[in-house]
Amino acid sequence: MDPIERAAIIDEGYDPDDPTVRDALDDVVRILAEHRHLTGDPDLSLEHVLDAARAYESGLEARYAGNSTSNMCSHRLG
């Protein structure tokens, strides 16, 4: 795990040394590698996915403006 990944995990409130977190990160890396061939599709490019995620999160921020962070988190967790 590089320092940027480590900082991102900590920023999300997780312990990067937790074996469960490491296993989850390994699963994500494996899944992305298995589906790398799909990135030729413009709608599945990394840039498109990141832009879509940012747009979604911006919509949530606007929707929950003035509400507590915990309300936003419970919405994201279902």
N, C-alpha and C positions, 0 to 999 in steps of 0.2 A: 504494500500500500504506500503510495507516494504521499508527500506532505500535504498536497492539495486535497487528495481524497480524505486524508485523516482530518484536516481542518473542516471539510464539508460535513463529515459525519459528526464531529463534535458540535458544529454549528446547528445541526438538526437535533441535538440533545441526546446523542447516543455515545456510548463508550466504544471507540474503535478497537480496543483490546478485548472486548467481549466476544467470546467464540461464536455466539449466535449472530452478531453483527458481521463478523468475518465470513461466516458461512453464507449469509444472505448476500453479501457483496460478491462472493465467489459465484453464487447462483446467477446473479445479474450479469456478471462478466461472461459466464458460460452461455446464457441465453442469447446475449447480444452476439457472441461469436457464432452461434448456431444459425442466427438469422441475418448475418452480415450480407448475404446475397440480396436481401430485400432493399438495401440502401440504394440500389440503382433506381428505384421508384422515387420520383421527386417528392411524393407525399409521405414517404417514409425516411427521407434523409434526416440526418441529425439536426440540421438547421431548421427544417420544417417542424420536427417534433418539439424542439426547444421553443420555437416561436409559438406553437400551439399551447404548450404548457404555460408560457409566460402570459399569453392572452387569457387563458383560463384563470390563472392566479390573479391577474389584474381584475377580471370580472368578479372574482370572489372578494377581493379587497374593496371594490366599489359596492358590492352587494352588502358587505358586512361593515361598512364604514361606521365607526362609532361603537361597534360591538367589541367585546373582549376577544383577545387572541384565542382563548379557550373555546369560544363559540365557533371560530373559524376552524379550529383543529377538530372539534367534534363533528363538524360538517364534512370535513375531508375524510374522517375515519368512518363515516357512515352512521 
